[in-house]
Each structure stands twice: as structure tokens, then as C-alpha cells.
Amino acid sequence: MTRNQKRGTYVLFIIVLVGLLFLIRSCKTEEFDTLLTRNNIQPEQVMVVSPIDSTSHLVLYKDTQTDGIASAMIQHRKWSSKVTKSGGVLEDNKDEPISYHLTRYPYSNDNTSYIVYGFIHNPDIIRLLIRYGPDSSSTEVEAGILEPSDQGRLWYAVIKQPITEMRMDIRGVDNAGNTIYSSLDNED
């Protein structure tokens, strides 16, 4: 090998190495704060960041324009991350034992997540169970409930299965395991 061939091989090696380093750097997912800030959601607005699956997270945040609670989904892709805002906001009614808002997020051609969230205003409710589907034998999901705030206790649930007919029942359960609230019983 001549001296010029060695130099050319060395330069090619350096270019490939630098290219690989840039590739590895671009594969790293962004920090949540940076990603959300770029999408007009400031860190102090964020109330919850919760994993939905290995590639997506739910974000519940205080919407500054409406003073309501809004949701967003962070989807991590191979080369970047994407934030999708719901466009809808929880209209909280403190006179009701439970307030809620349902949002649909398509996150691939075949998959959709439904996010239901709201506030619990009845202090006797310690668990929320969400049943969805066309009949009473449908799947049930337990909601995550956060610590109390001045607005009540924030709760949320993620439904990852396809829903063809939506009849949702949110049941509030007390300490003794009794159902003391049902959204089906409170429909207008």
C-alpha cells in the first residue's frame, strides 16, 4: 500500500466514524422537557407523564388558554420523537362526583389509544374502574389516581384495545368495595 492509499483509507475511516457518531446521536430520543417546550407545553404545566407502551407516553398538562386539563401523546420513532396534542380540554364540573374527558390517539395504521382522564370530587371514591364496550362483560381498566390538588384528585386511564362500539361506564368504588358512582346512572 502506498502512502496516499494509507492516507485515503485513514480519511475514509474517520469520515465513517464521524458519520456513525452522528447517526447514534440522532437516534437518542429527546428529553421530555425539551420536546414538550418545543410544542408549547412548559414543564410547569405538566401534571403527568406516564408510559403507554415502549414507544409512547401520555402527557396531561394544564392548558393555559382555557385553564382546563389537556392531553398529549409523545411517540418515539427511530430517528425522532413526535408530540400529538388532543385539541380537546377537560371541562371540569365540581358539582359532579367525577368529571372526565375521552380522547382518541391514532398512533400507527392499525393502533389507537383512548385516553380517559378527569377529576374525582367525591372524597369517598378511592378506586375508579372503567368498563368499555357494547356489553357488561367488556374489559375493565383501573384508573391511576394522583395525589389531591386544589382541583380534586386527577385520574387517568389508557385503553389500548380497539373500540368499535363505545359504551363506557366509569365506576367509583369506596373503601368497602361498593360502587358508589356509575357514569351510566348519571347520564342525562
FIKOLZA-1660 file (N, C-alpha, C; in steps of 0.1 Angstrom, whole numbers, plus 5000, padded with zeros to 4 digits):
% residues 188
   i   px   py   pz ch aa at
   1 5008 4988 5000  A  M  N
   1 5000 5000 5000  A  M CA
   1 5009 5012 5000  A  M  C
   2 5005 5022 4991  A  T  N
   2 5013 5034 4991  A  T CA
   2 5009 5043 5002  A  T  C
   3 5017 5053 5004  A  R  N
   3 5014 5063 5014  A  R CA
   3 5000 5070 5012  A  R  C
   4 4997 5074 4999  A  N  N
   4 4985 5080 4996  A  N CA
   4 4973 5071 4998  A  N  C
   5 4975 5058 4996  A  Q  N
   5 4964 5049 4998  A  Q CA
   5 4961 5047 5013  A  Q  C
   6 4972 5047 5021  A  K  N
   6 4970 5046 5036  A  K CA
   6 4963 5059 5041  A  K  C
   7 4967 5070 5036  A  R  N
   7 4961 5083 5040  A  R CA
   7 4946 5083 5036  A  R  C
   8 4943 5078 5024  A  G  N
   8 4929 5078 5019  A  G CA
   8 4921 5068 5028  A  G  C
   9 4926 5057 5031  A  T  N
   9 4919 5047 5040  A  T CA
   9 4917 5053 5053  A  T  C
  10 4927 5061 5059  A  Y  N
  10 4925 5067 5072  A  Y CA
  10 4914 5078 5071  A  Y  C
  11 4914 5086 5061  A  V  N
  11 4904 5097 5059  A  V CA
  11 4890 5090 5058  A  V  C
  12 4889 5080 5050  A  L  N
  12 4876 5073 5049  A  L CA
  12 4872 5067 5062  A  L  C
  13 4881 5061 5070  A  F  N
  13 4877 5056 5083  A  F CA
  13 4872 5067 5092  A  F  C
  14 4879 5079 5092  A  I  N
  14 4874 5090 5101  A  I CA
  14 4861 5095 5096  A  I  C
  15 4858 5096 5083  A  I  N
  15 4845 5100 5078  A  I CA
  15 4834 5090 5082  A  I  C
  16 4837 5077 5081  A  V  N
  16 4827 5067 5085  A  V CA
  16 4824 5068 5100  A  V  C
  17 4835 5070 5108  A  L  N
  17 4834 5070 5123  A  L CA
  17 4825 5083 5127  A  L  C
  18 4828 5094 5121  A  V  N
  18 4821 5106 5124  A  V CA
  18 4806 5104 5120  A  V  C
  19 4804 5098 5108  A  G  N
  19 4790 5096 5104  A  G CA
  19 4783 5087 5113  A  G  C
  20 4789 5076 5118  A  L  N
  20 4783 5067 5128  A  L CA
  20 4780 5074 5141  A  L  C
  21 4789 5083 5145  A  L  N
  21 4786 5091 5158  A  L CA
  21 4774 5100 5156  A  L  C
  22 4773 5107 5145  A  F  N
  22 4761 5115 5142  A  F CA
  22 4748 5106 5141  A  F  C
  23 4749 5095 5135  A  L  N
  23 4738 5086 5135  A  L CA
  23 4733 5081 5148  A  L  C
  24 4743 5077 5157  A  I  N
  24 4740 5073 5170  A  I CA
  24 4734 5085 5178  A  I  C
  25 4739 5097 5177  A  R  N
  25 4734 5109 5184  A  R CA
  25 4720 5112 5179  A  R  C
  26 4717 5110 5166  A  S  N
  26 4703 5113 5162  A  S CA
  26 4693 5102 5166  A  S  C
  27 4698 5091 5170  A  C  N
  27 4689 5080 5174  A  C CA
  27 4684 5082 5189  A  C  C
  28 4691 5090 5196  A  K  N
  28 4688 5093 5210  A  K CA
  28 4675 5101 5211  A  K  C
  29 4665 5096 5219  A  T  N
  29 4653 5104 5220  A  T CA
  29 4655 5117 5228  A  T  C
  30 4647 5127 5225  A  E  N
  30 4649 5139 5231  A  E CA
  30 4644 5138 5246  A  E  C
  31 4649 5147 5254  A  E  N
  31 4644 5148 5268  A  E CA
  31 4629 5153 5267  A  E  C
  32 4621 5149 5276  A  F  N
  32 4607 5153 5276  A  F CA
  32 4605 5168 5277  A  F  C
  33 4613 5175 5286  A  D  N
  33 4611 5189 5288  A  D CA
  33 4614 5197 5275  A  D  C
  34 4625 5193 5268  A  T  N
  34 4628 5200 5255  A  T CA
  34 4618 5197 5245  A  T  C
  35 4613 5185 5244  A  L  N
  35 4603 5181 5234  A  L CA
  35 4590 5188 5236  A  L  C
  36 4586 5188 5249  A  L  N
  36 4573 5195 5252  A  L CA
  36 4574 5210 5250  A  L  C
  37 4585 5216 5254  A  T  N
  37 4586 5230 5253  A  T CA
  37 4586 5234 5238  A  T  C
  38 4592 5227 5230  A  R  N
  38 4591 5229 5215  A  R CA
  38 4577 5229 5210  A  R  C
  39 4568 5222 5217  A  N  N
  39 4554 5221 5213  A  N CA
  39 4545 5229 5222  A  N  C
  40 4550 5240 5228  A  N  N
  40 4543 5250 5236  A  N CA
  40 4537 5244 5248  A  N  C
  41 4543 5234 5254  A  I  N
  41 4539 5228 5267  A  I CA
  41 4551 5230 5277  A  I  C
  42 4550 5240 5286  A  Q  N
  42 4561 5243 5295  A  Q CA
  42 4561 5233 5306  A  Q  C
  43 4573 5230 5312  A  P  N
  43 4575 5220 5322  A  P CA
  43 4566 5222 5334  A  P  C
  44 4563 5235 5338  A  E  N
  44 4555 5238 5350  A  E CA
  44 4540 5235 5347  A  E  C
  45 4536 5233 5334  A  Q  N
  45 4522 5230 5331  A  Q CA
  45 4520 5215 5332  A  Q  C
  46 4530 5207 5331  A  V  N
  46 4529 5192 5331  A  V CA
  46 4524 5187 5345  A  V  C
  47 4514 5179 5344  A  M  N
  47 4509 5172 5356  A  M CA
  47 4513 5157 5357  A  M  C
  48 4513 5151 5345  A  V  N
  48 4516 5136 5345  A  V CA
  48 4523 5133 5332  A  V  C
  49 4533 5125 5333  A  V  N
  49 4539 5118 5321  A  V CA
  49 4539 5104 5324  A  V  C
  50 4532 5096 5317  A  S  N
  50 4530 5082 5320  A  S CA
  50 4532 5073 5308  A  S  C
  51 4540 5062 5309  A  P  N
  51 4542 5054 5297  A  P CA
  51 4529 5047 5293  A  P  C
  52 4527 5046 5280  A  I  N
  52 4515 5039 5274  A  I CA
  52 4520 5025 5270  A  I  C
  53 4532 5025 5263  A  D  N
  53 4538 5013 5259  A  D CA
  53 4553 5016 5257  A  D  C
  54 4561 5008 5250  A  S  N
  54 4575 5010 5249  A  S CA
  54 4579 5022 5240  A  S  C
  55 4570 5027 5232  A  T  N
  55 4573 5037 5223  A  T CA
  55 4565 5050 5225  A  T  C
  56 4556 5051 5235  A  S  N
  56 4548 5063 5236  A  S CA
  56 4544 5066 5251  A  S  C
  57 4542 5078 5253  A  H  N
  57 4539 5083 5267  A  H CA
  57 4527 5092 5266  A  H  C
  58 4519 5092 5277  A  L  N
  58 4508 5101 5279  A  L CA
  58 4513 5113 5287  A  L  C
  59 4508 5125 5283  A  V  N
  59 4511 5137 5290  A  V CA
  59 4498 5144 5293  A  V  C
  60 4496 5147 5306  A  L  N
  60 4484 5155 5310  A  L CA
  60 4490 5169 5315  A  L  C
  61 4485 5180 5310  A  Y  N
  61 4490 5193 5313  A  Y CA
  61 4479 5203 5314  A  Y  C
  62 4482 5214 5322  A  K  N
  62 4473 5225 5324  A  K CA
  62 4474 5234 5311  A  K  C
  63 4463 5235 5304  A  D  N
  63 4462 5243 5292  A  D CA
  63 4460 5258 5296  A  D  C
  64 4470 5266 5293  A  T  N
  64 4470 5280 5297  A  T CA
  64 4459 5288 5290  A  T  C
  65 4455 5284 5279  A  Q  N
  65 4445 5292 5271  A  Q CA
  65 4431 5290 5277  A  Q  C
  66 4428 5278 5282  A  T  N
  66 4414 5275 5286  A  T CA
  66 4414 5273 5302  A  T  C
  67 4425 5272 5308  A  D  N
  67 4426 5268 5322  A  D CA
  67 4421 5254 5325  A  D  C
  68 4419 5246 5315  A  G  N
  68 4415 5232 5317  A  G CA
  68 4427 5223 5316  A  G  C
  69 4424 5210 5317  A  I  N
  69 4434 5200 5316  A  I CA
  69 4434 5194 5302  A  I  C
  70 4445 5193 5295  A  A  N
  70 4446 5188 5281  A  A CA
  70 4455 5176 5281  A  A  C
  71 4455 5168 5271  A  S  N
  71 4464 5157 5270  A  S CA
  71 4472 5157 5257  A  S  C
  72 4483 5151 5257  A  A  N
  72 4491 5149 5245  A  A CA
  72 4498 5135 5246  A  A  C
  73 4502 5131 5234  A  M  N
  73 4509 5118 5233  A  M CA
  73 4523 5120 5227  A  M  C
  74 4533 5115 5234  A  I  N
  74 4546 5115 5229  A  I CA
  74 4549 5102 5222  A  I  C
  75 4553 5102 5210  A  Q  N
  75 4556 5089 5202  A  Q CA
  75 4571 5090 5199  A  Q  C
  76 4578 5080 5203  A  H  N
  76 4592 5079 5200  A  H CA
  76 4594 5070 5187  A  H  C
  77 4600 5076 5177  A  R  N
  77 4603 5069 5165  A  R CA
  77 4618 5066 5164  A  R  C
  78 4621 5059 5153  A  K  N
  78 4635 5055 5151  A  K CA
  78 4645 5067 5152  A  K  C
  79 4641 5078 5145  A  W  N
  79 4650 5089 5144  A  W CA
  79 4646 5102 5151  A  W  C
  80 4634 5102 5156  A  S  N
  80 4629 5114 5163  A  S CA
  80 4617 5110 5172  A  S  C
  81 4612 5121 5179  A  S  N
  81 4600 5119 5187  A  S CA
  81 4590 5129 5182  A  S  C
  82 4578 5126 5184  A  K  N
  82 4567 5135 5180  A  K CA
  82 4557 5137 5191  A  K  C
  83 4552 5149 5193  A  V  N
  83 4541 5152 5202  A  V CA
  83 4528 5155 5195  A  V  C
  84 4518 5148 5199  A  T  N
  84 4505 5150 5193  A  T CA
  84 4495 5155 5204  A  T  C
  85 4490 5167 5202  A  K  N
  85 4481 5172 5212  A  K CA
  85 4467 5168 5208  A  K  C
  86 4458 5167 5218  A  S  N
  86 4444 5162 5215  A  S CA
  86 4435 5173 5209  A  S  C
  87 4437 5185 5213  A  G  N
  87 4428 5195 5208  A  G CA
  87 4416 5197 5217  A  G  C
  88 4413 5188 5225  A  G  N
  88 4402 5188 5235  A  G CA
  88 4407 5191 5249  A  G  C
  89 4398 5197 5257  A  V  N
  89 4402 5200 5271  A  V CA
  89 4391 5195 5280  A  V  C
  90 4395 5190 5292  A  L  N
  90 4386 5186 5302  A  L CA
  90 4378 5198 5307  A  L  C
  91 4365 5198 5306  A  E  N
  91 4356 5208 5312  A  E CA
  91 4352 5202 5326  A  E  C
  92 4358 5207 5336  A  D  N
  92 4356 5202 5349  A  D CA
  92 4343 5207 5356  A  D  C
  93 4335 5198 5361  A  N  N
  93 4323 5202 5368  A  N CA
  93 4325 5198 5383  A  N  C
  94 4328 5207 5392  A  K  N
  94 4330 5203 5406  A  K CA
  94 4317 5199 5413  A  K  C
  95 4306 5201 5407  A  D  N
  95 4293 5197 5413  A  D CA
  95 4291 5182 5411  A  D  C
  96 4298 5176 5402  A  E  N
  96 4296 5161 5399  A  E CA
  96 4307 5154 5407  A  E  C
  97 4304 5141 5411  A  P  N
  97 4314 5133 5418  A  P CA
  97 4327 5131 5410  A  P  C
  98 4325 5129 5397  A  I  N
  98 4336 5127 5388  A  I CA
  98 4334 5135 5375  A  I  C
  99 4345 5141 5370  A  S  N
  99 4345 5147 5357  A  S CA
  99 4354 5139 5348  A  S  C
 100 4351 5139 5335  A  Y  N
 100 4360 5131 5326  A  Y CA
 100 4360 5136 5312  A  Y  C
 101 4370 5133 5305  A  H  N
 101 4372 5136 5291  A  H CA
 101 4378 5124 5284  A  H  C
 102 4373 5121 5272  A  L  N
 102 4378 5110 5264  A  L CA
 102 4385 5115 5252  A  L  C
 103 4397 5110 5249  A  T  N
 103 4404 5115 5237  A  T CA
 103 4410 5102 5230  A  T  C
 104 4409 5103 5217  A  R  N
 104 4414 5092 5208  A  R CA
 104 4427 5096 5201  A  R  C
 105 4437 5087 5202  A  Y  N
 105 4450 5090 5196  A  Y CA
 105 4454 5078 5186  A  Y  C
 106 4453 5080 5173  A  P  N
 106 4458 5070 5164  A  P CA
 106 4474 5071 5164  A  P  C
 107 4480 5060 5167  A  Y  N
 107 4495 5061 5167  A  Y CA
 107 4502 5052 5157  A  Y  C
 108 4494 5045 5149  A  S  N
 108 4500 5038 5138  A  S CA
 108 4488 5034 5129  A  S  C
 109 4491 5028 5118  A  N  N
 109 4480 5025 5109  A  N CA
 109 4469 5016 5115  A  N  C
 110 4473 5007 5124  A  D  N
 110 4464 4998 5130  A  D CA
 110 4460 5000 5145  A  D  C
 111 4467 5009 5151  A  N  N
 111 4466 5010 5166  A  N CA
 111 4460 5024 5170  A  N  C
 112 4452 5023 5179  A  T  N
 112 4446 5036 5185  A  T CA
 112 4446 5034 5200  A  T  C
 113 4450 5045 5207  A  S  N
 113 4448 5045 5221  A  S CA
 113 4437 5055 5225  A  S  C
 114 4429 5051 5235  A  Y  N
 114 4419 5060 5240  A  Y CA
 114 4424 5064 5254  A  Y  C
 115 4424 5077 5257  A  I  N
 115 4428 5082 5270  A  I CA
 115 4416 5088 5276  A  I  C
 116 4413 5084 5288  A  V  N
 116 4402 5090 5296  A  V CA
 116 4408 5095 5308  A  V  C
 117 4404 5108 5312  A  Y  N
 117 4410 5114 5324  A  Y CA
 117 4400 5124 5329  A  Y  C
 118 4403 5128 5342  A  G  N
 118 4394 5138 5348  A  G CA
 118 4398 5140 5363  A  G  C
 119 4388 5145 5370  A  F  N
 119 4390 5147 5384  A  F CA
 119 4379 5140 5392  A  F  C
 120 4383 5135 5404  A  I  N
 120 4374 5129 5414  A  I CA
 120 4371 5140 5424  A  I  C
 121 4359 5143 5426  A  H  N
 121 4355 5153 5436  A  H CA
 121 4348 5147 5449  A  H  C
 122 4344 5134 5448  A  N  N
 122 4338 5128 5459  A  N CA
 122 4350 5121 5467  A  N  C
 123 4352 5125 5480  A  P  N
 123 4363 5120 5488  A  P CA
 123 4361 5105 5491  A  P  C
 124 4349 5100 5490  A  D  N
 124 4347 5086 5494  A  D CA
 124 4352 5076 5483  A  D  C
 125 4354 5081 5471  A  I  N
 125 4358 5073 5460  A  I CA
 125 4373 5071 5461  A  I  C
 126 4377 5058 5462  A  I  N
 126 4392 5055 5463  A  I CA
 126 4397 5048 5451  A  I  C
 127 4388 5042 5443  A  R  N
 127 4392 5035 5431  A  R CA
 127 4382 5039 5419  A  R  C
 128 4387 5039 5407  A  L  N
 128 4379 5041 5395  A  L CA
 128 4381 5029 5386  A  L  C
 129 4370 5023 5382  A  L  N
 129 4371 5012 5372  A  L CA
 129 4364 5016 5359  A  L  C
 130 4370 5015 5348  A  I  N
 130 4364 5019 5335  A  I CA
 130 4361 5007 5327  A  I  C
 131 4349 5005 5324  A  R  N
 131 4344 4994 5316  A  R CA
 131 4340 5000 5303  A  R  C
 132 4345 4994 5292  A  Y  N
 132 4341 4999 5279  A  Y CA
 132 4337 4988 5269  A  Y  C
 133 4329 4991 5260  A  G  N
 133 4325 4981 5250  A  G CA
 133 4310 4980 5250  A  G  C
 134 4304 4971 5241  A  P  N
 134 4290 4971 5239  A  P CA
 134 4282 4964 5250  A  P  C
 135 4288 4956 5259  A  D  N
 135 4280 4949 5269  A  D CA
 135 4287 4949 5282  A  D  C
 136 4280 4943 5292  A  S  N
 136 4286 4944 5306  A  S CA
 136 4298 4934 5308  A  S  C
 137 4300 4925 5299  A  S  N
 137 4311 4916 5300  A  S CA
 137 4324 4922 5294  A  S  C
 138 4324 4934 5291  A  S  N
 138 4336 4941 5284  A  S CA
 138 4348 4942 5294  A  S  C
 139 4359 4945 5288  A  T  N
 139 4371 4946 5295  A  T CA
 139 4370 4958 5305  A  T  C
 140 4377 4957 5316  A  E  N
 140 4377 4967 5326  A  E CA
 140 4391 4972 5329  A  E  C
 141 4393 4984 5330  A  V  N
 141 4407 4990 5333  A  V CA
 141 4406 4998 5346  A  V  C
 142 4416 4997 5354  A  E  N
 142 4416 5005 5366  A  E CA
 142 4424 5018 5363  A  E  C
 143 4418 5029 5368  A  A  N
 143 4425 5042 5365  A  A CA
 143 4436 5045 5376  A  A  C
 144 4446 5052 5371  A  G  N
 144 4456 5057 5380  A  G CA
 144 4451 5070 5387  A  G  C
 145 4452 5071 5400  A  I  N
 145 4448 5083 5407  A  I CA
 145 4459 5090 5413  A  I  C
 146 4461 5103 5411  A  L  N
 146 4472 5111 5417  A  L CA
 146 4468 5117 5430  A  L  C
 147 4478 5123 5436  A  E  N
 147 4476 5129 5449  A  E CA
 147 4466 5141 5447  A  E  C
 148 4459 5144 5458  A  P  N
 148 4449 5156 5457  A  P CA
 148 4456 5169 5453  A  P  C
 149 4449 5177 5446  A  S  N
 149 4453 5191 5443  A  S CA
 149 4442 5200 5447  A  S  C
 150 4443 5213 5444  A  D  N
 150 4432 5222 5447  A  D CA
 150 4420 5220 5438  A  D  C
 151 4422 5212 5427  A  Q  N
 151 4410 5209 5418  A  Q CA
 151 4404 5196 5421  A  Q  C
 152 4410 5188 5429  A  G  N
 152 4405 5174 5432  A  G CA
 152 4416 5164 5429  A  G  C
 153 4412 5152 5429  A  R  N
 153 4422 5142 5426  A  R CA
 153 4422 5139 5411  A  R  C
 154 4433 5141 5404  A  L  N
 154 4434 5138 5390  A  L CA
 154 4435 5123 5387  A  L  C
 155 4428 5118 5377  A  W  N
 155 4429 5104 5374  A  W CA
 155 4430 5102 5359  A  W  C
 156 4435 5091 5355  A  Y  N
 156 4436 5088 5340  A  Y CA
 156 4437 5073 5338  A  Y  C
 157 4433 5069 5326  A  A  N
 157 4434 5055 5322  A  A CA
 157 4437 5055 5307  A  A  C
 158 4444 5045 5303  A  V  N
 158 4447 5043 5289  A  V CA
 158 4441 5030 5284  A  V  C
 159 4433 5031 5273  A  I  N
 159 4426 5019 5268  A  I CA
 159 4433 5017 5254  A  I  C
 160 4441 5006 5253  A  K  N
 160 4449 5003 5241  A  K CA
 160 4442 4994 5231  A  K  C
 161 4430 4989 5234  A  Q  N
 161 4424 4980 5225  A  Q CA
 161 4414 4987 5216  A  Q  C
 162 4412 4982 5204  A  P  N
 162 4402 4988 5195  A  P CA
 162 4388 4988 5201  A  P  C
 163 4382 4999 5199  A  I  N
 163 4368 5001 5204  A  I CA
 163 4359 5003 5192  A  I  C
 164 4350 4994 5190  A  T  N
 164 4341 4996 5178  A  T CA
 164 4328 5002 5183  A  T  C
 165 4323 4998 5194  A  E  N
 165 4311 5005 5199  A  E CA
 165 4315 5010 5213  A  E  C
 166 4313 5022 5215  A  M  N
 166 4317 5028 5228  A  M CA
 166 4305 5030 5237  A  M  C
 167 4305 5022 5248  A  R  N
 167 4296 5025 5259  A  R CA
 167 4305 5023 5271  A  R  C
 168 4309 5035 5276  A  M  N
 168 4318 5035 5287  A  M CA
 168 4311 5037 5300  A  M  C
 169 4315 5029 5310  A  D  N
 169 4310 5031 5324  A  D CA
 169 4321 5033 5333  A  D  C
 170 4321 5044 5339  A  I  N
 170 4332 5047 5349  A  I CA
 170 4325 5045 5363  A  I  C
 171 4331 5036 5370  A  R  N
 171 4325 5033 5383  A  R CA
 171 4335 5037 5394  A  R  C
 172 4329 5045 5404  A  G  N
 172 4337 5049 5416  A  G CA
 172 4334 5039 5427  A  G  C
 173 4345 5034 5433  A  V  N
 173 4344 5024 5444  A  V CA
 173 4349 5030 5457  A  V  C
 174 4342 5027 5468  A  D  N
 174 4346 5032 5481  A  D CA
 174 4355 5022 5488  A  D  C
 175 4359 5025 5500  A  N  N
 175 4368 5017 5508  A  N CA
 175 4363 5003 5510  A  N  C
 176 4350 5001 5511  A  A  N
 176 4344 4988 5514  A  A CA
 176 4343 4980 5501  A  A  C
 177 4346 4986 5489  A  G  N
 177 4345 4979 5477  A  G CA
 177 4331 4980 5470  A  G  C
 178 4323 4989 5475  A  N  N
 178 4310 4992 5470  A  N CA
 178 4310 5002 5459  A  N  C
 179 4302 5000 5448  A  T  N
 179 4302 5010 5438  A  T CA
 179 4293 5022 5443  A  T  C
 180 4298 5034 5444  A  I  N
 180 4290 5045 5449  A  I CA
 180 4288 5055 5438  A  I  C
 181 4294 5053 5426  A  Y  N
 181 4291 5061 5415  A  Y CA
 181 4292 5053 5402  A  Y  C
 182 4283 5056 5392  A  S  N
 182 4284 5050 5379  A  S CA
 182 4280 5060 5369  A  S  C
 183 4289 5062 5359  A  S  N
 183 4286 5072 5349  A  S CA
 183 4273 5069 5341  A  S  C
 184 4270 5056 5340  A  L  N
 184 4258 5052 5333  A  L CA
 184 4245 5056 5340  A  L  C
 185 4246 5056 5354  A  D  N
 185 4235 5060 5362  A  D CA
 185 4233 5075 5362  A  D  C
 186 4244 5082 5359  A  N  N
 186 4243 5097 5359  A  N CA
 186 4242 5103 5345  A  N  C
 187 4239 5095 5335  A  E  N
 187 4238 5101 5322  A  E CA
 187 4224 5109 5321  A  E  C
 188 4225 5120 5314  A  D  N
 188 4213 5128 5312  A  D CA
 188 4202 5121 5304  A  D  C
% end
